[in-house]
Amino acid sequence: MTDQSASIGGPAADAASAPGLPPVTGRATWQAELDRLRAREKAHTREGDAIAAARRRLPMVEADASLTLTGRGGPLTLLEAFEGRRQLIAYYFMWHTGHPAAGQCEGCTWCASQVTELSYLHSRDITYAVFCQGPYDESIRYHDFMGWDMPWYSAQDSLAALLSPPRRPGRMQIVCYLRDGDRVFDTYWTTLRGVEEMDYSYALMDLTVYGRQESWEDSPRGWPQQCTNTRTNAGPPDWPPVSVWPEGRPIPQWSRLEAGRSDDLGTGHDGRQDDRGGRADGDAWA
């Protein structure tokens, strides 16, 4: 996923011009081409397995288990966020304090929307939670507007320690922790395109002939590439583009509005106007 601020459009952006098509061939030729690609896919999978094996052999560094978060019940510690499990995966959600729902990070909304079933993680003694980088009272309204069920905390008061260099507050990040009794350790972290580990929507798009339909992709001439990444000016059926960032809304907000949910975050904005004056999170897409 890369910065798409200059790439405008949606699925119906150029309805008068049909997209290009792959050449038509016989099934045997098609299968032979697919088999050649499959060999590369299998090599890619095996390399991913090898990288995961190396990740499991990394050393770890101790974190301050008493660092303060804020949840529905008030203050709690990083240790308490484990909910008694051995491991914790925290997604650090970027936040634009004082701005309405429409002006919140489309990339973090995309990430958070992907993780909906936590029982598989729990069965491996892993807790998943979102650590928002903004104030709790504002951001929990966003969590509720989106209809998310995952644990949601504000990490605002402890960000400097939780995201110490080379990590950086203000970016989308995944951090993995391990608990040993009352001690907490950092075992892994990633940012930028590393957060695509949370995704299934883009992964499924990558299996299709037109891919993600974004301008940065290496696609044949004539393939649709007019889509902005995770923000549009309206919902279905046309999903019109945003021409200037940050117009429109993160894509999954449209269905929530259609369902009658309130997007009032208590910021005093009308819910649509965003005056950030540019993309504060632009480098998070690289």
N, C-alpha and C positions, 0 to 999 in steps of 0.2 A: 504494500500500500504506500503510495507516494503522494506528494503535494499536488493536488489537482485544481488549485485555485484558478488556473487559466483554462481548465478543461470544462466546458459547459455543455449541458445537454442532458437528456434522459431518454428512455426507451422510445418515446414518440417525438423526439426533437426534430427529426427530418423524415416524417412519414411519407413524403412524396418521393423520397429516394430510397429504394429497396437496398438492403445491405448486400454485400457480396456473398457468394456461395462457394463452398468447396467444389472441386471438380468431382464429377460423378464417375464411378468406376464399378467394376464387378466385385462381388463379395470376396472372392479369393484374393484379389489385389488389395482390397481394403484391409482384409485380415492380415496380410503379409506386412503392410505398413504399420498396422497396429501392433503386431508382434515385435517389430523392431523398436517401436516406442516403448513397449512393455519391458523390454530388456533394460532400457534406461530408467524406467520407473522403479524396477526392482533394485537396481544399483543405488538409486536415490534413497529408497527405503532402507537398504542395508547401511548406507552411510549415516542416515538419521539414527539408526539403532546404535551405531558405533559412537556417534556424538553423545547420545543419551547415556551410554555406558561410561564415557569419559566424564560426563556431568556428575554421575553418581560417585566418582572418585575424587571430586574436588575437595579441598580442605574447607573449613568453615571458620567464621569469625563471630565472636560473641557480641550480642546486642544487649542493650539495657532492657531487661524484662519489665521494668517499672515505668517505662515511657507511657504517657497518658494519651488515651483516646477518649472520644465521647460517643456514646450510643443512646438508645432509647431510655435506658435506665440511668443515664448520667455518666460520670467519669468511670473509666475502667483502664486496666493496664494492658500492655501488649501481651503479657502472659495470659491474661483472662480471655483475650480474643481467640485463643486456641480452643476454647470450649472443652478443655480437658483432653483434646486429641494430641497426638505426637507431632504432627506437622501442620503448618499454616501456609496457605497461598494467599497473598494479599495483592489485589489489583489497586494501584494508586490512581484514582480518578481525578483528572484535571478539573478545576473549578474556576469560574469567572464570577467572583463575589459581587453581588448587587445586580447582576444581570438576570433577565428572565429565562424561562425554560428554552425558548427559541435560540437564545444566545449561548447556551451551554455546549460543551465540547461534543461534536458529532462523532469523533473517533472513539472517545471513551464511552459514549452511548452505544456505539456499535459493539465495543468489547463487552460491556456489561450485559448487553442483550443476548449474547451468545451462550452464557452459562446459566442454564435454567434448571437442570437436574443435578442435585448435589449428592444424591445417595451413593453414586459410584465413588466419589471422592471420600465420602464418609466411611465407606466399606474398606478403604485403605488407610484409615486413621488420619485423614487429611481434612482440615477445615478450610473452606474458601470464604473470603470476606472482601468487601470493597472498603478501602481506606480513602475517603474523599479528602482532597487537599483544601477544601473550603469549610465554612462554618456548618455545624450540624443542623441547626434549625432550618436553614435555607435548603441545604442539600437533601435532607430526609424528605422534604416535600417533593423533590424531583424523583427520588426513589419510589415514593408512593404514587405519584402521577404516572410513572412508567409501569407500575404494577409489579415491580421486582420483589422477590422473596428472599434474596440473599442477605446475610448480615451486612449492615452498613454502618460505618463509623466515620467520624471526623478525626483525621490525624493532624489537623491544622496546627495544634499547639506543640507538636513534637516533630514536625517535618524536617527541621534542620538535622536532627539526630537520626531519624528513621531513613532519610535519604541523603546521608553524608556523601561527600565527593568520593568517586567521580559521578555518583548519581546526582540528580538535580531536581529539586522541587519544580513543579510546573510542567512536567512531562508525564505522559502515560508510561507506567512502569509495572512490571510484575516482580514481586520479591517473594522468595520461598524461605520459610523459616523452619527450624527444627527445635523441639523442646526436649531438654534433658532434665527432668525434675522441675525445678523452679528457674533453670537457666534457659536462655533463648539464644539461638545462633542463626545468623544469615548463612544460607547454603547456596543461593543462586539469585541472580536478578537479570532482567533484560528490559529493553526499551525500544522505541521506534518500531521497526517492522518485527522485532522479536515478539511483540504482543499478539501477532497473528496466530500464535499458538492457541489462543482462546477461540479462534474463529472456526465456524463451519460454513457460513454463507459464502465467503470468498473461495474457500476450498472447493465448494460445489461448483461455483462459477468457473473455476479453473478447469473443470472437467468438460465444460461445454465448448462448442466450436467458437463462440464469440468471446469466451473468457469473461473478464471483469468489465470490458467495454470502456476502458479508461485509456487516456492518450499515451501514457508512459509504456504501455505494453507493446511488445514486438508481435504485431499481427499483420496478416496479409493486407495489401491495399484493398480498400473498399469495405473492410470490416468496421462495424460500428464501434466508435471510440469516443463518443461524445458525453459519456456519463461522468458526472461528478461523483466523488467517492461515496460519502454517506450523508449527504445533505441535498434536499430538493426544495423547490418553491411551493410544492403542493404534493398531495398524495395521489392515489390511483384515480383514474386509470392512466394518466399521462406522465406523472412524476416529472413535471417541468424543471428545467435546470435553474441553478442559481447563477446569476451573471456576475455578481460582486459578492465576495465573502464579507460578512457572514449572513447574507440574505437567507430567507427560508428557514428550514428547521432540520434537525437530525431526522432521518427517514422514519424511524419507528414512532416518532411523536404523532404523526398524522392519524394513525389508527386509534390512538388514545383520545385525541380530540374528537374524532368521529364517534367514539363510544361515550362521549359526554364527560370525560374526566377533566377536572380543573388543573390547569398548569400554573396556577398562582403560587409563586415561591415566596410571597411576602416581600418582594423587592421594591414594590411601588411602580414597576413597569407594567405596560399593558399586555405583556405576554408575547408580543411579536416584535417590538422594536428593540434593536440591539445597537448600542452606541460604542462598541469596543473600538471602532475606528480601524479595523484591520484584524488579521488573524494572529492572536497572541500565541496560538498553538501551532503555527505553521511548520516548525521544524519537527513536530511529532509525527509527521507522515513520511519522513525520508526513509 
